[in-house]
């Protein structure tokens, strides 16, 4: 599960976690993170000194306005995983990302879930981050990793 397109460092990181084992990915891109916690995200922005981001929290495009960039980000991420020699499919998930994650884990019989996000310290403190919430929902190990930024 990711919030933004994978960087080359992210791809290197996730594709080497299991050594030489053959791995495949099902990527779920939830482009703006979980909007249910806008206040926590704004507080997190303030705590990290990113006041401009805190002011604009919750102003991201929704629906059709958000679909095109998210779809391009997903395509980029899948292409990068393919270039690294991994099988990968994915989808953009606008609503109920954790419910969709559970469905994907059940349907694919996934061995583990990787949640790759930017640090969200306040959400993590209150266990409202995706990884904490996914651990109670999916029934497989959940690995939380911090995404790299370019």
Secondary structure, 3 states (H helix, E strand, C coil): CECCCCCHHHHHHHHCCCCCCCCEEEEEECCCCCHHHHHHHHHHHHHCCCHHHHHCCCCCCCCHHHHHHHHHHHHHHHHHHHHCCCEEEEEECCCCHHHHHHHHHHHHCCCEEEEEECCCHHHHHCCCCHHHHHHCCCCCEEEEEECCCC
